[in-house]
Amino acid sequence: SQAPAAIADLEVRLLGEGRAEVRFTAPADPGGKVRRYQVKCAELPIAPYDQWDYARDLGTRRNWWKAVNCRGEPVPAAPGTRERFVVTALPDAKPLYFAVCSFDDSDNRSPMSNVALGRSAP
């Protein structure tokens, strides 16, 4: 079956104390149902695994697999629903970049979302 669609409208607001509010539109999965999200963060912009070049990395990007796993992702809502939730266990670092992938009931992983720079709450 096919993987879920990539999330393209990820936005993140830093709340302090290792927490951040994450917002995006729940993706569709043409071959099944989205079962879970994985939100990751890093001090460098996150690069999809298939666009990562170990030999030429100059320390300007972080590979998806080496980014920090956040905690607190909800059960995915229906496709097209606006997701809004708080993740925790963030490193105490600035800046923090975020990305998300979703997984379906066949454990197919979506392409990585857009990379969002977490901004502090006003």
ROVEX-891764 format. One record per atom (N, C-alpha, C, O): residue in one letter; residue number from 1; atom name; x, y, z. Coordinates in Angstrom, 2 decimals. Layout:
<atoms>
<atom 'A',NUM,'CA',<X,Y,Z>>
...
</atoms>
This chain:
<atoms>
<atom 'S',1,'N',<0.83,-1.19,0.00>>
<atom 'S',1,'CA',<0.00,0.00,0.00>>
<atom 'S',1,'C',<0.87,1.25,0.00>>
<atom 'S',1,'O',<2.08,1.18,0.24>>
<atom 'Q',2,'N',<0.25,2.37,-0.27>>
<atom 'Q',2,'CA',<0.99,3.64,-0.36>>
<atom 'Q',2,'C',<1.18,4.27,1.00>>
<atom 'Q',2,'O',<0.41,4.04,1.93>>
<atom 'A',3,'N',<2.23,5.08,1.10>>
<atom 'A',3,'CA',<2.51,5.80,2.34>>
<atom 'A',3,'C',<1.59,7.01,2.45>>
<atom 'A',3,'O',<1.06,7.48,1.44>>
<atom 'P',4,'N',<1.40,7.53,3.66>>
<atom 'P',4,'CA',<0.62,8.76,3.83>>
<atom 'P',4,'C',<1.27,9.92,3.07>>
<atom 'P',4,'O',<2.47,9.91,2.80>>
<atom 'A',5,'N',<0.46,10.91,2.74>>
<atom 'A',5,'CA',<0.97,12.11,2.09>>
<atom 'A',5,'C',<1.87,12.88,3.06>>
<atom 'A',5,'O',<1.70,12.79,4.27>>
<atom 'A',6,'N',<2.81,13.61,2.51>>
<atom 'A',6,'CA',<3.69,14.45,3.35>>
<atom 'A',6,'C',<2.90,15.62,3.92>>
<atom 'A',6,'O',<2.01,16.15,3.27>>
<atom 'I',7,'N',<3.23,16.00,5.13>>
<atom 'I',7,'CA',<2.66,17.18,5.77>>
<atom 'I',7,'C',<3.44,18.38,5.24>>
<atom 'I',7,'O',<4.67,18.37,5.25>>
<atom 'A',8,'N',<2.73,19.41,4.77>>
<atom 'A',8,'CA',<3.40,20.53,4.11>>
<atom 'A',8,'C',<3.23,21.86,4.84>>
<atom 'A',8,'O',<3.79,22.87,4.42>>
<atom 'D',9,'N',<2.45,21.87,5.94>>
<atom 'D',9,'CA',<2.15,23.14,6.61>>
<atom 'D',9,'C',<2.50,23.12,8.10>>
<atom 'D',9,'O',<1.79,23.71,8.92>>
<atom 'L',10,'N',<3.60,22.44,8.44>>
<atom 'L',10,'CA',<4.03,22.35,9.83>>
<atom 'L',10,'C',<4.43,23.72,10.36>>
<atom 'L',10,'O',<5.19,24.45,9.72>>
<atom 'E',11,'N',<3.90,24.06,11.54>>
<atom 'E',11,'CA',<4.27,25.28,12.26>>
<atom 'E',11,'C',<4.52,24.90,13.71>>
<atom 'E',11,'O',<3.83,24.05,14.26>>
<atom 'V',12,'N',<5.51,25.53,14.34>>
<atom 'V',12,'CA',<5.86,25.20,15.72>>
<atom 'V',12,'C',<6.09,26.49,16.51>>
<atom 'V',12,'O',<6.75,27.42,16.04>>
<atom 'R',13,'N',<5.54,26.51,17.72>>
<atom 'R',13,'CA',<5.72,27.65,18.63>>
<atom 'R',13,'C',<6.34,27.11,19.92>>
<atom 'R',13,'O',<5.77,26.23,20.56>>
<atom 'L',14,'N',<7.48,27.62,20.29>>
<atom 'L',14,'CA',<8.15,27.19,21.52>>
<atom 'L',14,'C',<7.42,27.76,22.73>>
<atom 'L',14,'O',<7.10,28.95,22.77>>
<atom 'L',15,'N',<7.17,26.91,23.72>>
<atom 'L',15,'CA',<6.44,27.33,24.92>>
<atom 'L',15,'C',<7.36,27.44,26.14>>
<atom 'L',15,'O',<6.94,27.93,27.19>>
<atom 'G',16,'N',<8.60,26.97,26.01>>
<atom 'G',16,'CA',<9.51,26.97,27.15>>
<atom 'G',16,'C',<9.37,25.70,27.96>>
<atom 'G',16,'O',<8.43,24.93,27.77>>
<atom 'E',17,'N',<10.33,25.47,28.86>>
<atom 'E',17,'CA',<10.33,24.30,29.75>>
<atom 'E',17,'C',<10.24,22.99,28.96>>
<atom 'E',17,'O',<9.56,22.05,29.38>>
<atom 'G',18,'N',<10.93,22.93,27.81>>
<atom 'G',18,'CA',<10.98,21.70,27.04>>
<atom 'G',18,'C',<9.71,21.34,26.30>>
<atom 'G',18,'O',<9.48,20.18,25.97>>
<atom 'R',19,'N',<8.85,22.36,26.04>>
<atom 'R',19,'CA',<7.58,22.10,25.38>>
<atom 'R',19,'C',<7.42,22.98,24.15>>
<atom 'R',19,'O',<7.98,24.08,24.08>>
<atom 'A',20,'N',<6.66,22.48,23.17>>
<atom 'A',20,'CA',<6.36,23.26,21.98>>
<atom 'A',20,'C',<4.98,22.88,21.45>>
<atom 'A',20,'O',<4.57,21.72,21.51>>
<atom 'E',21,'N',<4.27,23.88,20.94>>
<atom 'E',21,'CA',<2.98,23.64,20.30>>
<atom 'E',21,'C',<3.23,23.37,18.81>>
<atom 'E',21,'O',<3.90,24.14,18.13>>
<atom 'V',22,'N',<2.67,22.27,18.33>>
<atom 'V',22,'CA',<2.84,21.83,16.95>>
<atom 'V',22,'C',<1.49,21.94,16.25>>
<atom 'V',22,'O',<0.46,21.54,16.80>>
<atom 'R',23,'N',<1.49,22.50,15.02>>
<atom 'R',23,'CA',<0.25,22.63,14.24>>
<atom 'R',23,'C',<0.50,22.21,12.80>>
<atom 'R',23,'O',<1.53,22.56,12.21>>
<atom 'F',24,'N',<-0.44,21.48,12.25>>
<atom 'F',24,'CA',<-0.41,21.11,10.83>>
<atom 'F',24,'C',<-1.74,20.48,10.47>>
<atom 'F',24,'O',<-2.56,20.19,11.34>>
<atom 'T',25,'N',<-1.96,20.26,9.18>>
<atom 'T',25,'CA',<-3.18,19.61,8.70>>
<atom 'T',25,'C',<-2.94,18.11,8.63>>
<atom 'T',25,'O',<-1.95,17.66,8.05>>
<atom 'A',26,'N',<-3.84,17.33,9.22>>
<atom 'A',26,'CA',<-3.71,15.87,9.21>>
<atom 'A',26,'C',<-3.68,15.36,7.77>>
<atom 'A',26,'O',<-4.52,15.74,6.97>>
<atom 'P',27,'N',<-2.70,14.50,7.45>>
<atom 'P',27,'CA',<-2.55,14.03,6.07>>
<atom 'P',27,'C',<-3.52,12.90,5.72>>
<atom 'P',27,'O',<-4.06,12.22,6.60>>
<atom 'A',28,'N',<-3.71,12.72,4.42>>
<atom 'A',28,'CA',<-4.49,11.59,3.92>>
<atom 'A',28,'C',<-3.55,10.42,3.65>>
<atom 'A',28,'O',<-2.36,10.62,3.41>>
<atom 'D',29,'N',<-4.09,9.22,3.68>>
<atom 'D',29,'CA',<-3.33,8.03,3.34>>
<atom 'D',29,'C',<-4.13,7.25,2.30>>
<atom 'D',29,'O',<-5.13,6.62,2.63>>
<atom 'P',30,'N',<-3.70,7.29,1.03>>
<atom 'P',30,'CA',<-4.48,6.64,-0.03>>
<atom 'P',30,'C',<-4.64,5.14,0.14>>
<atom 'P',30,'O',<-5.58,4.55,-0.39>>
<atom 'G',31,'N',<-3.72,4.51,0.90>>
<atom 'G',31,'CA',<-3.80,3.05,1.00>>
<atom 'G',31,'C',<-4.30,2.53,2.34>>
<atom 'G',31,'O',<-4.34,1.32,2.54>>
<atom 'G',32,'N',<-4.67,3.42,3.24>>
<atom 'G',32,'CA',<-5.07,2.93,4.57>>
<atom 'G',32,'C',<-5.42,4.08,5.49>>
<atom 'G',32,'O',<-6.09,5.03,5.10>>
<atom 'K',33,'N',<-4.96,3.97,6.74>>
<atom 'K',33,'CA',<-5.29,4.96,7.76>>
<atom 'K',33,'C',<-4.02,5.37,8.47>>
<atom 'K',33,'O',<-3.19,4.53,8.83>>
<atom 'V',34,'N',<-3.85,6.69,8.68>>
<atom 'V',34,'CA',<-2.70,7.19,9.43>>
<atom 'V',34,'C',<-2.87,6.77,10.89>>
<atom 'V',34,'O',<-3.91,7.04,11.50>>
<atom 'R',35,'N',<-1.86,6.10,11.44>>
<atom 'R',35,'CA',<-1.94,5.56,12.81>>
<atom 'R',35,'C',<-1.14,6.35,13.84>>
<atom 'R',35,'O',<-1.51,6.41,15.01>>
<atom 'R',36,'N',<-0.02,6.97,13.40>>
<atom 'R',36,'CA',<0.80,7.71,14.38>>
<atom 'R',36,'C',<1.65,8.74,13.68>>
<atom 'R',36,'O',<1.92,8.66,12.49>>
<atom 'Y',37,'N',<2.07,9.73,14.49>>
<atom 'Y',37,'CA',<3.00,10.76,14.04>>
<atom 'Y',37,'C',<4.32,10.58,14.78>>
<atom 'Y',37,'O',<4.36,10.05,15.89>>
<atom 'Q',38,'N',<5.39,11.02,14.15>>
<atom 'Q',38,'CA',<6.68,11.12,14.82>>
<atom 'Q',38,'C',<7.20,12.53,14.57>>
<atom 'Q',38,'O',<7.54,12.89,13.44>>
<atom 'V',39,'N',<7.24,13.33,15.64>>
<atom 'V',39,'CA',<7.79,14.69,15.54>>
<atom 'V',39,'C',<9.22,14.62,16.04>>
<atom 'V',39,'O',<9.51,14.00,17.06>>
<atom 'K',40,'N',<10.12,15.27,15.30>>
<atom 'K',40,'CA',<11.53,15.30,15.69>>
<atom 'K',40,'C',<12.01,16.74,15.70>>
<atom 'K',40,'O',<11.46,17.59,15.00>>
<atom 'C',41,'N',<13.04,17.01,16.50>>
<atom 'C',41,'CA',<13.63,18.34,16.53>>
<atom 'C',41,'C',<15.15,18.23,16.55>>
<atom 'C',41,'O',<15.70,17.20,16.94>>
<atom 'A',42,'N',<15.80,19.31,16.15>>
<atom 'A',42,'CA',<17.26,19.36,16.12>>
<atom 'A',42,'C',<17.70,20.82,16.15>>
<atom 'A',42,'O',<16.92,21.72,15.85>>
<atom 'E',43,'N',<18.97,21.03,16.52>>
<atom 'E',43,'CA',<19.51,22.38,16.55>>
<atom 'E',43,'C',<19.90,22.86,15.16>>
<atom 'E',43,'O',<20.20,24.04,14.97>>
<atom 'L',44,'N',<19.88,21.96,14.19>>
<atom 'L',44,'CA',<20.19,22.28,12.80>>
<atom 'L',44,'C',<18.99,21.91,11.94>>
<atom 'L',44,'O',<18.19,21.06,12.34>>
<atom 'P',45,'N',<18.84,22.53,10.76>>
<atom 'P',45,'CA',<17.75,22.12,9.87>>
<atom 'P',45,'C',<17.82,20.62,9.60>>
<atom 'P',45,'O',<18.90,20.07,9.38>>
<atom 'I',46,'N',<16.67,19.96,9.61>>
<atom 'I',46,'CA',<16.60,18.50,9.46>>
<atom 'I',46,'C',<16.51,18.14,7.98>>
<atom 'I',46,'O',<15.74,18.75,7.22>>
<atom 'A',47,'N',<17.29,17.16,7.58>>
<atom 'A',47,'CA',<17.30,16.71,6.19>>
<atom 'A',47,'C',<16.69,15.32,6.09>>
<atom 'A',47,'O',<16.96,14.47,6.94>>
<atom 'P',48,'N',<15.86,15.07,5.06>>
<atom 'P',48,'CA',<15.34,13.72,4.86>>
<atom 'P',48,'C',<16.51,12.74,4.66>>
<atom 'P',48,'O',<17.54,13.10,4.09>>
<atom 'Y',49,'N',<16.33,11.53,5.12>>
<atom 'Y',49,'CA',<17.39,10.52,5.03>>
<atom 'Y',49,'C',<17.89,10.35,3.60>>
<atom 'Y',49,'O',<19.09,10.23,3.38>>
<atom 'D',50,'N',<16.97,10.33,2.62>>
<atom 'D',50,'CA',<17.38,10.10,1.23>>
<atom 'D',50,'C',<18.07,11.30,0.60>>
<atom 'D',50,'O',<18.56,11.20,-0.52>>
<atom 'Q',51,'N',<18.12,12.43,1.30>>
<atom 'Q',51,'CA',<18.83,13.60,0.78>>
<atom 'Q',51,'C',<20.09,13.89,1.61>>
<atom 'Q',51,'O',<20.68,14.97,1.49>>
<atom 'W',52,'N',<20.48,12.95,2.43>>
<atom 'W',52,'CA',<21.61,13.12,3.32>>
<atom 'W',52,'C',<22.86,12.60,2.65>>
<atom 'W',52,'O',<22.86,11.49,2.11>>
<atom 'D',53,'N',<23.93,13.37,2.69>>
<atom 'D',53,'CA',<25.19,12.96,2.09>>
<atom 'D',53,'C',<26.26,13.03,3.17>>
<atom 'D',53,'O',<26.77,14.11,3.49>>
<atom 'Y',54,'N',<26.61,11.87,3.73>>
<atom 'Y',54,'CA',<27.58,11.84,4.83>>
<atom 'Y',54,'C',<28.92,12.44,4.43>>
<atom 'Y',54,'O',<29.53,13.18,5.21>>
<atom 'A',55,'N',<29.38,12.14,3.22>>
<atom 'A',55,'CA',<30.70,12.58,2.77>>
<atom 'A',55,'C',<30.78,14.10,2.64>>
<atom 'A',55,'O',<31.84,14.69,2.85>>
<atom 'R',56,'N',<29.66,14.73,2.29>>
<atom 'R',56,'CA',<29.70,16.18,2.04>>
<atom 'R',56,'C',<29.04,17.01,3.13>>
<atom 'R',56,'O',<28.92,18.23,2.98>>
<atom 'D',57,'N',<28.62,16.39,4.21>>
<atom 'D',57,'CA',<27.98,17.17,5.27>>
<atom 'D',57,'C',<29.00,18.07,5.94>>
<atom 'D',57,'O',<30.06,17.62,6.36>>
<atom 'L',58,'N',<28.68,19.35,6.03>>
<atom 'L',58,'CA',<29.59,20.32,6.63>>
<atom 'L',58,'C',<29.11,20.76,8.01>>
<atom 'L',58,'O',<29.52,21.80,8.52>>
<atom 'G',59,'N',<28.24,19.94,8.63>>
<atom 'G',59,'CA',<27.73,20.29,9.95>>
<atom 'G',59,'C',<26.65,21.36,9.90>>
<atom 'G',59,'O',<26.44,22.08,10.88>>
<atom 'T',60,'N',<25.98,21.47,8.75>>
<atom 'T',60,'CA',<24.94,22.50,8.61>>
<atom 'T',60,'C',<23.53,21.92,8.64>>
<atom 'T',60,'O',<22.56,22.68,8.68>>
<atom 'R',61,'N',<23.41,20.60,8.62>>
<atom 'R',61,'CA',<22.09,19.96,8.67>>
<atom 'R',61,'C',<22.16,18.73,9.57>>
<atom 'R',61,'O',<23.23,18.20,9.84>>
<atom 'R',62,'N',<21.00,18.28,10.01>>
<atom 'R',62,'CA',<20.91,17.08,10.84>>
<atom 'R',62,'C',<20.07,16.04,10.09>>
<atom 'R',62,'O',<19.00,16.36,9.58>>
<atom 'N',63,'N',<20.55,14.84,10.03>>
<atom 'N',63,'CA',<19.82,13.72,9.42>>
<atom 'N',63,'C',<18.58,13.41,10.25>>
<atom 'N',63,'O',<18.62,13.45,11.48>>
<atom 'W',64,'N',<17.45,13.10,9.57>>
<atom 'W',64,'CA',<16.19,12.75,10.25>>
<atom 'W',64,'C',<16.41,11.72,11.35>>
<atom 'W',64,'O',<15.87,11.87,12.45>>
<atom 'W',65,'N',<17.17,10.68,11.07>>
<atom 'W',65,'CA',<17.34,9.59,12.05>>
<atom 'W',65,'C',<18.11,10.03,13.28>>
<atom 'W',65,'O',<17.98,9.41,14.34>>
<atom 'K',66,'N',<18.92,11.10,13.18>>
<atom 'K',66,'CA',<19.72,11.56,14.33>>
<atom 'K',66,'C',<19.05,12.71,15.07>>
<atom 'K',66,'O',<19.56,13.15,16.10>>
<atom 'A',67,'N',<17.92,13.19,14.57>>
<atom 'A',67,'CA',<17.21,14.25,15.27>>
<atom 'A',67,'C',<16.55,13.67,16.53>>
<atom 'A',67,'O',<16.33,12.46,16.63>>
<atom 'V',68,'N',<16.25,14.53,17.49>>
<atom 'V',68,'CA',<15.67,14.12,18.78>>
<atom 'V',68,'C',<14.20,13.75,18.61>>
<atom 'V',68,'O',<13.44,14.50,18.00>>
<atom 'N',69,'N',<13.80,12.61,19.16>>
<atom 'N',69,'CA',<12.39,12.21,19.16>>
<atom 'N',69,'C',<11.64,13.00,20.23>>
<atom 'N',69,'O',<11.99,12.95,21.41>>
<atom 'C',70,'N',<10.62,13.73,19.81>>
<atom 'C',70,'CA',<9.77,14.44,20.77>>
<atom 'C',70,'C',<8.76,13.45,21.34>>
<atom 'C',70,'O',<8.63,12.33,20.85>>
<atom 'R',71,'N',<8.04,13.87,22.37>>
<atom 'R',71,'CA',<7.00,13.03,22.97>>
<atom 'R',71,'C',<5.70,13.81,23.03>>
<atom 'R',71,'O',<5.70,15.04,23.10>>
<atom 'G',72,'N',<4.58,13.07,23.01>>
<atom 'G',72,'CA',<3.29,13.71,23.21>>
<atom 'G',72,'C',<2.42,13.78,21.98>>
<atom 'G',72,'O',<1.36,14.41,22.01>>
<atom 'E',73,'N',<2.83,13.13,20.88>>
<atom 'E',73,'CA',<2.01,13.15,19.67>>
<atom 'E',73,'C',<0.68,12.43,19.93>>
<atom 'E',73,'O',<0.66,11.38,20.57>>
<atom 'P',74,'N',<-0.43,12.98,19.43>>
<atom 'P',74,'CA',<-1.74,12.37,19.65>>
<atom 'P',74,'C',<-2.03,11.29,18.62>>
<atom 'P',74,'O',<-1.28,11.10,17.66>>
<atom 'V',75,'N',<-3.12,10.57,18.84>>
<atom 'V',75,'CA',<-3.64,9.69,17.80>>
<atom 'V',75,'C',<-4.09,10.59,16.65>>
<atom 'V',75,'O',<-4.80,11.57,16.90>>
<atom 'P',76,'N',<-3.70,10.29,15.40>>
<atom 'P',76,'CA',<-4.06,11.19,14.29>>
<atom 'P',76,'C',<-5.57,11.36,14.10>>
<atom 'P',76,'O',<-6.35,10.42,14.26>>
<atom 'A',77,'N',<-5.94,12.57,13.77>>
<atom 'A',77,'CA',<-7.34,12.91,13.48>>
<atom 'A',77,'C',<-7.64,12.58,12.01>>
<atom 'A',77,'O',<-6.75,12.15,11.28>>
<atom 'A',78,'N',<-8.87,12.77,11.61>>
<atom 'A',78,'CA',<-9.28,12.51,10.23>>
<atom 'A',78,'C',<-8.51,13.41,9.27>>
<atom 'A',78,'O',<-8.17,14.54,9.62>>
<atom 'P',79,'N',<-8.23,12.91,8.04>>
<atom 'P',79,'CA',<-7.50,13.72,7.06>>
<atom 'P',79,'C',<-8.18,15.08,6.86>>
<atom 'P',79,'O',<-9.41,15.17,6.78>>
<atom 'G',80,'N',<-7.36,16.13,6.78>>
<atom 'G',80,'CA',<-7.88,17.48,6.58>>
<atom 'G',80,'C',<-8.17,18.22,7.87>>
<atom 'G',80,'O',<-8.40,19.43,7.85>>
<atom 'T',81,'N',<-8.16,17.50,9.00>>
<atom 'T',81,'CA',<-8.39,18.13,10.29>>
<atom 'T',81,'C',<-7.14,18.92,10.69>>
<atom 'T',81,'O',<-6.02,18.50,10.42>>
<atom 'R',82,'N',<-7.34,20.07,11.33>>
<atom 'R',82,'CA',<-6.21,20.87,11.80>>
<atom 'R',82,'C',<-5.73,20.28,13.12>>
<atom 'R',82,'O',<-6.43,20.34,14.13>>
<atom 'E',83,'N',<-4.52,19.72,13.11>>
<atom 'E',83,'CA',<-3.93,19.16,14.33>>
<atom 'E',83,'C',<-3.26,20.28,15.12>>
<atom 'E',83,'O',<-2.63,21.17,14.55>>
<atom 'R',84,'N',<-3.41,20.23,16.44>>
<atom 'R',84,'CA',<-2.77,21.20,17.33>>
<atom 'R',84,'C',<-2.52,20.49,18.65>>
<atom 'R',84,'O',<-3.46,20.10,19.34>>
<atom 'F',85,'N',<-1.25,20.33,19.01>>
<atom 'F',85,'CA',<-0.92,19.60,20.23>>
<atom 'F',85,'C',<0.44,20.05,20.74>>
<atom 'F',85,'O',<1.17,20.76,20.05>>
<atom 'V',86,'N',<0.77,19.64,21.96>>
<atom 'V',86,'CA',<2.03,20.03,22.59>>
<atom 'V',86,'C',<2.93,18.81,22.69>>
<atom 'V',86,'O',<2.53,17.75,23.17>>
<atom 'V',87,'N',<4.17,18.97,22.22>>
<atom 'V',87,'CA',<5.18,17.92,22.41>>
<atom 'V',87,'C',<6.11,18.34,23.53>>
<atom 'V',87,'O',<6.27,19.52,23.83>>
<atom 'T',88,'N',<6.72,17.34,24.15>>
<atom 'T',88,'CA',<7.59,17.58,25.30>>
<atom 'T',88,'C',<8.95,16.90,25.07>>
<atom 'T',88,'O',<9.20,16.33,24.01>>
<atom 'A',89,'N',<9.78,16.99,26.07>>
<atom 'A',89,'CA',<11.12,16.38,26.07>>
<atom 'A',89,'C',<12.05,17.04,25.06>>
<atom 'A',89,'O',<12.91,16.38,24.48>>
<atom 'L',90,'N',<11.86,18.35,24.85>>
<atom 'L',90,'CA',<12.72,19.06,23.91>>
<atom 'L',90,'C',<14.04,19.41,24.56>>
<atom 'L',90,'O',<14.10,19.69,25.76>>
<atom 'P',91,'N',<15.12,19.40,23.77>>
<atom 'P',91,'CA',<16.40,19.85,24.32>>
<atom 'P',91,'C',<16.33,21.35,24.60>>
<atom 'P',91,'O',<15.57,22.08,23.95>>
<atom 'D',92,'N',<17.12,21.79,25.55>>
<atom 'D',92,'CA',<17.16,23.21,25.88>>
<atom 'D',92,'C',<18.17,23.88,24.95>>
<atom 'D',92,'O',<19.31,24.14,25.34>>
<atom 'A',93,'N',<17.74,24.14,23.74>>
<atom 'A',93,'CA',<18.64,24.71,22.74>>
<atom 'A',93,'C',<17.87,25.68,21.86>>
<atom 'A',93,'O',<16.66,25.55,21.68>>
<atom 'K',94,'N',<18.57,26.65,21.33>>
<atom 'K',94,'CA',<17.98,27.57,20.38>>
<atom 'K',94,'C',<19.00,27.80,19.29>>
<atom 'K',94,'O',<20.18,27.97,19.61>>
<atom 'P',95,'N',<18.61,27.81,18.06>>
<atom 'P',95,'CA',<17.26,27.58,17.58>>
<atom 'P',95,'C',<16.93,26.09,17.59>>
<atom 'P',95,'O',<17.82,25.25,17.75>>
<atom 'L',96,'N',<15.65,25.77,17.42>>
<atom 'L',96,'CA',<15.21,24.38,17.27>>
<atom 'L',96,'C',<14.39,24.25,16.00>>
<atom 'L',96,'O',<13.44,25.01,15.78>>
<atom 'Y',97,'N',<14.78,23.30,15.17>>
<atom 'Y',97,'CA',<14.06,23.01,13.94>>
<atom 'Y',97,'C',<13.24,21.74,14.14>>
<atom 'Y',97,'O',<13.66,20.83,14.86>>
<atom 'F',98,'N',<12.07,21.69,13.51>>
<atom 'F',98,'CA',<11.17,20.55,13.67>>
<atom 'F',98,'C',<10.76,19.98,12.32>>
<atom 'F',98,'O',<10.73,20.69,11.31>>
<atom 'A',99,'N',<10.46,18.68,12.32>>
<atom 'A',99,'CA',<9.90,18.00,11.16>>
<atom 'A',99,'C',<9.02,16.87,11.68>>
<atom 'A',99,'O',<9.17,16.44,12.82>>
<atom 'V',100,'N',<8.10,16.39,10.84>>
<atom 'V',100,'CA',<7.20,15.31,11.24>>
<atom 'V',100,'C',<7.01,14.34,10.08>>
<atom 'V',100,'O',<6.97,14.73,8.92>>
<atom 'C',101,'N',<6.90,13.08,10.44>>
<atom 'C',101,'CA',<6.49,12.03,9.49>>
<atom 'C',101,'C',<5.28,11.35,10.09>>
<atom 'C',101,'O',<5.10,11.34,11.31>>
<atom 'S',102,'N',<4.45,10.77,9.25>>
<atom 'S',102,'CA',<3.33,9.98,9.75>>
<atom 'S',102,'C',<3.50,8.55,9.25>>
<atom 'S',102,'O',<4.15,8.30,8.24>>
<atom 'F',103,'N',<2.89,7.64,9.98>>
<atom 'F',103,'CA',<2.96,6.21,9.67>>
<atom 'F',103,'C',<1.55,5.68,9.58>>
<atom 'F',103,'O',<0.68,6.08,10.36>>
<atom 'D',104,'N',<1.31,4.76,8.63>>
<atom 'D',104,'CA',<-0.05,4.21,8.48>>
<atom 'D',104,'C',<-0.16,2.83,9.11>>
<atom 'D',104,'O',<0.78,2.35,9.74>>
<atom 'D',105,'N',<-1.32,2.21,8.94>>
<atom 'D',105,'CA',<-1.58,0.92,9.58>>
<atom 'D',105,'C',<-0.74,-0.22,8.99>>
<atom 'D',105,'O',<-0.73,-1.32,9.54>>
<atom 'S',106,'N',<-0.03,0.04,7.87>>
<atom 'S',106,'CA',<0.92,-0.95,7.33>>
<atom 'S',106,'C',<2.35,-0.55,7.66>>
<atom 'S',106,'O',<3.30,-1.15,7.15>>
<atom 'D',107,'N',<2.52,0.46,8.52>>
<atom 'D',107,'CA',<3.81,1.00,8.94>>
<atom 'D',107,'C',<4.59,1.64,7.80>>
<atom 'D',107,'O',<5.81,1.73,7.86>>
<atom 'N',108,'N',<3.88,2.10,6.76>>
<atom 'N',108,'CA',<4.52,2.89,5.71>>
<atom 'N',108,'C',<4.78,4.28,6.26>>
<atom 'N',108,'O',<3.91,4.87,6.90>>
<atom 'R',109,'N',<5.98,4.81,6.02>>
<atom 'R',109,'CA',<6.35,6.14,6.51>>
<atom 'R',109,'C',<6.14,7.17,5.40>>
<atom 'R',109,'O',<6.53,6.95,4.26>>
<atom 'S',110,'N',<5.52,8.28,5.76>>
<atom 'S',110,'CA',<5.33,9.37,4.80>>
<atom 'S',110,'C',<6.67,10.02,4.48>>
<atom 'S',110,'O',<7.64,9.83,5.21>>
<atom 'P',111,'N',<6.73,10.79,3.39>>
<atom 'P',111,'CA',<7.91,11.65,3.21>>
<atom 'P',111,'C',<7.95,12.64,4.38>>
<atom 'P',111,'O',<6.93,12.93,5.00>>
<atom 'M',112,'N',<9.13,13.15,4.66>>
<atom 'M',112,'CA',<9.29,14.12,5.75>>
<atom 'M',112,'C',<8.55,15.41,5.40>>
<atom 'M',112,'O',<8.51,15.82,4.24>>
<atom 'S',113,'N',<7.99,16.04,6.42>>
<atom 'S',113,'CA',<7.28,17.32,6.25>>
<atom 'S',113,'C',<8.25,18.44,5.90>>
<atom 'S',113,'O',<9.46,18.23,5.79>>
<atom 'N',114,'N',<7.67,19.64,5.72>>
<atom 'N',114,'CA',<8.51,20.83,5.68>>
<atom 'N',114,'C',<9.23,20.95,7.02>>
<atom 'N',114,'O',<8.77,20.41,8.02>>
<atom 'V',115,'N',<10.34,21.65,7.03>>
<atom 'V',115,'CA',<11.08,21.90,8.27>>
<atom 'V',115,'C',<10.63,23.24,8.82>>
<atom 'V',115,'O',<10.66,24.25,8.11>>
<atom 'A',116,'N',<10.22,23.26,10.08>>
<atom 'A',116,'CA',<9.73,24.49,10.72>>
<atom 'A',116,'C',<10.71,24.91,11.81>>
<atom 'A',116,'O',<11.13,24.10,12.63>>
<atom 'L',117,'N',<11.05,26.19,11.80>>
<atom 'L',117,'CA',<11.87,26.74,12.88>>
<atom 'L',117,'C',<10.93,27.11,14.01>>
<atom 'L',117,'O',<10.00,27.90,13.83>>
<atom 'G',118,'N',<11.19,26.53,15.19>>
<atom 'G',118,'CA',<10.36,26.84,16.34>>
<atom 'G',118,'C',<10.59,28.27,16.79>>
<atom 'G',118,'O',<11.74,28.69,16.98>>
<atom 'R',119,'N',<9.52,29.01,16.96>>
<atom 'R',119,'CA',<9.62,30.39,17.40>>
<atom 'R',119,'C',<9.03,30.52,18.79>>
<atom 'R',119,'O',<8.08,29.82,19.14>>
<atom 'S',120,'N',<9.61,31.39,19.58>>
<atom 'S',120,'CA',<9.12,31.57,20.95>>
<atom 'S',120,'C',<7.78,32.25,20.95>>
<atom 'S',120,'O',<7.49,33.10,20.11>>
<atom 'A',121,'N',<6.95,31.88,21.91>>
<atom 'A',121,'CA',<5.64,32.49,22.04>>
<atom 'A',121,'C',<5.81,33.97,22.37>>
<atom 'A',121,'O',<6.70,34.33,23.16>>
<atom 'P',122,'N',<4.98,34.84,21.79>>
<atom 'P',122,'CA',<5.11,36.29,22.05>>
<atom 'P',122,'C',<4.67,36.66,23.47>>
<atom 'P',122,'O',<4.72,37.83,23.85>>
</atoms>
